[in-house]
Amino acid sequence: MTASADTDTLLLRCERYAHCVSLYGDGFDSLFDDNFFDLLPGETKCIRVLPSPSSGVIYAATAYDQTVVSCQWKKEKEK
């Protein structure tokens, strides 16, 4: 599973089935528009981060194989 950030969206992608993916943040309290979901091989999941924090780390963990990936979160300042 891989994770990347784009503005106020977290993008997750996996090459094999990922069961019960859960999201949590380090350094901030955020809500995600989806949490605790399955990912199919080759699927990309877009999750909005609400409210969008200015910075921190977001983790995605699977329930059974204990895979954890992280993504550095850095929101661009509005002009």
BAFI-3210 file (N, C-alpha, C; in Angstrom, 3 decimals, decimal comma, padded with zeros to 6 digits):
// residues 79
n [1|2|3|4|5|6|7|8|9|10|11|12|13|14|15|16|17|18|19|20|21|22|23|24|25|26|27|28|29|30|31|32|33|34|35|36|37|38|39|40|41|42|43|44|45|46|47|48|49|50|51|52|53|54|55|56|57|58|59|60|61|62|63|64|65|66|67|68|69|70|71|72|73|74|75|76|77|78|79]
n.u [000,856|000,494|000,814|-000,115|-000,248|-002,503|-003,336|-006,151|-006,597|-006,084|-004,385|-004,638|-003,205|-003,031|-001,352|-002,136|-004,861|-006,242|-007,463|-009,882|-008,807|-007,563|-007,436|-005,384|-004,071|-000,991|-000,062|-002,163|-005,733|-007,980|-010,755|-011,835|-013,314|-013,931|-013,336|-011,948|-012,124|-012,056|-009,509|-009,105|-006,869|-004,846|-006,598|-007,275|-007,836|-009,452|-009,410|-010,894|-009,547|-010,750|-011,239|-008,856|-005,619|-002,699|-000,170|001,513|001,515|-000,037|-001,344|-001,965|-003,367|-003,619|-005,947|-005,331|-002,811|-001,042|000,172|001,508|001,458|002,808|002,242|003,553|001,994|001,385|-000,138|-000,722|-000,299|-002,979|-003,419]
n.v [-001,171|002,249|005,717|009,081|012,685|015,268|018,450|018,800|016,133|012,686|010,104|006,713|003,648|000,264|-002,838|-005,343|-007,052|-005,165|-005,321|-003,777|-001,057|001,480|004,903|007,359|010,249|011,947|014,368|016,026|016,417|014,994|014,486|012,023|011,671|009,103|006,022|002,994|000,849|-001,367|-002,099|-002,886|-004,785|-002,700|-000,587|002,871|004,991|007,934|010,139|012,657|015,006|016,261|018,665|020,174|019,874|021,949|020,736|017,563|014,000|011,398|008,208|005,006|001,975|-001,587|-004,110|-006,875|-007,845|-006,107|-004,026|-000,811|002,385|005,652|009,175|012,291|015,220|018,327|021,189|023,525|027,013|029,331|031,857]
n.w [000,000|-000,756|000,105|-000,509|-000,612|-001,645|-001,861|-000,043|000,173|000,732|-000,877|-001,439|-002,444|-003,487|-004,165|-003,584|-001,996|000,646|003,774|005,815|006,197|008,211|009,220|010,760|012,476|013,271|015,428|014,993|015,201|013,183|010,974|008,686|005,488|004,913|006,508|007,772|005,619|002,739|000,332|-003,028|-005,167|-007,168|-006,961|-006,359|-003,707|-002,757|-000,135|001,693|003,969|006,892|009,413|007,273|008,339|009,042|009,024|009,561|010,184|008,456|008,970|007,549|008,232|008,036|009,057|009,526|008,486|009,547|008,169|007,834|006,519|005,932|005,457|004,861|005,790|004,479|004,219|001,674|001,994|001,844|-000,603]
ca.u [000,000|001,221|000,013|000,394|-001,175|-002,764|-004,143|-006,862|-006,969|-005,115|-004,543|-004,112|-003,200|-002,434|-001,129|-002,834|-006,039|-006,007|-008,727|-010,167|-007,800|-007,963|-006,609|-005,227|-003,073|-000,026|000,184|-003,393|-006,981|-008,725|-011,747|-011,676|-014,656|-014,115|-012,374|-012,284|-012,598|-011,216|-008,954|-008,844|-005,612|-004,859|-007,558|-006,824|-008,911|-009,254|-010,075|-010,748|-009,165|-011,640|-010,726|-007,513|-004,607|-001,607|000,915|001,501|001,690|-001,219|-001,027|-002,983|-003,012|-004,556|-006,358|-004,845|-001,393|-000,313|000,870|001,270|002,176|002,630|002,331|003,767|000,935|001,765|-001,105|-000,219|-000,962|-003,842|-002,874]
ca.v [000,000|003,508|006,881|010,383|013,779|016,230|019,530|018,354|014,749|011,607|009,085|005,402|002,672|-000,994|-003,834|-006,557|-006,764|-004,604|-005,434|-002,902|000,003|002,556|006,110|008,186|011,288|012,222|015,799|016,766|015,657|015,210|013,532|011,615|011,439|007,657|005,345|001,575|000,387|-002,333|-001,677|-003,980|-004,620|-001,709|000,475|004,086|005,562|009,341|010,443|014,047|015,217|017,315|019,805|019,933|020,468|022,601|019,774|016,387|012,724|010,553|006,788|004,071|000,654|-002,659|-004,786|-008,223|-008,117|-005,085|-003,097|000,603|003,337|007,018|010,240|013,608|016,135|019,732|021,939|024,778|028,208|030,019|033,177]
ca.w [000,000|-000,777|000,480|-000,920|-000,291|-002,702|-001,304|001,156|-000,112|000,892|-001,915|-001,063|-003,534|-003,076|-005,206|-003,161|-001,180|001,984|004,501|006,948|006,308|009,116|009,126|011,955|012,298|014,328|015,525|014,790|015,261|011,946|010,552|007,303|004,944|004,914|007,361|007,918|004,313|002,042|-000,954|-003,947|-005,897|-008,234|-006,670|-005,679|-002,883|-002,420|001,126|002,121|005,363|007,375|008,679|006,772|009,219|008,325|008,815|010,414|009,510|008,410|008,868|007,093|008,745|007,728|010,282|009,798|008,218|010,299|007,290|008,145|005,672|006,411|004,473|005,457|005,403|004,521|003,434|001,116|002,528|000,889|-000,993]
c.u [000,900|000,263|000,692|-000,674|-001,290|-003,774|-004,847|-007,295|-005,797|-005,414|-003,884|-004,228|-002,539|-002,292|-001,742|-003,957|-005,645|-007,349|-008,774|-009,049|-008,355|-006,959|-006,543|-004,082|-002,178|000,235|-001,041|-004,581|-007,771|-009,782|-011,485|-013,065|-014,942|-013,010|-012,860|-012,940|-011,632|-010,718|-008,675|-007,520|-005,761|-005,805|-006,867|-008,022|-008,530|-010,067|-009,827|-010,436|-009,924|-011,491|-009,286|-006,478|-003,482|-000,438|000,784|001,754|000,377|-000,762|-002,233|-002,515|-004,065|-004,794|-005,597|-003,371|-000,472|000,579|000,499|002,098|001,899|002,806|002,518|002,726|001,431|000,815|-000,482|-001,002|-001,782|-003,294|-003,915]
c.v [001,231|004,646|008,146|011,430|014,721|017,244|019,068|016,891|013,809|010,562|007,795|004,457|001,408|-001,932|-005,182|-006,147|-006,272|-004,549|-004,470|-001,881|001,085|003,696|006,807|009,155|011,444|013,720|016,652|015,824|015,985|014,150|013,215|011,325|009,954|007,066|003,912|001,031|-000,656|-001,710|-002,913|-003,745|-003,646|-000,549|001,660|004,686|006,995|009,654|011,905|014,094|016,441|017,513|019,539|020,627|021,094|021,646|018,629|015,136|011,951|009,122|006,023|002,685|-000,356|-003,488|-006,081|-008,469|-007,064|-004,206|-001,673|001,433|004,734|007,997|011,555|014,561|017,552|020,496|023,231|025,945|028,865|031,412|034,244]
c.w [000,000|-000,441|-000,026|-000,637|-001,471|-002,171|-000,024|001,035|000,111|-000,172|-001,451|-002,246|-003,033|-004,272|-004,848|-002,213|000,213|002,706|005,678|007,193|007,233|009,026|010,469|011,724|013,506|014,333|015,272|014,950|014,010|011,769|009,094|006,748|004,740|005,780|007,540|006,640|003,761|000,746|-001,789|-004,677|-007,068|-008,005|-005,996|-004,967|-002,533|-001,177|001,474|003,604|005,849|008,877|008,292|007,660|008,405|008,088|009,812|009,597|009,585|008,196|008,359|007,505|008,320|008,985|010,560|009,503|008,830|009,425|007,698|007,179|006,216|005,263|005,216|004,911|005,548|003,623|002,951|001,702|001,450|000,633|-000,866]
res [m|t|a|s|a|d|t|d|t|l|l|l|r|c|e|r|y|a|h|c|v|s|l|y|g|d|g|f|d|s|l|f|d|d|n|f|f|d|l|l|p|g|e|t|k|c|i|r|v|l|p|s|p|s|s|g|v|i|y|a|a|t|a|y|d|q|t|v|v|s|c|q|w|k|k|e|k|e|k]
***
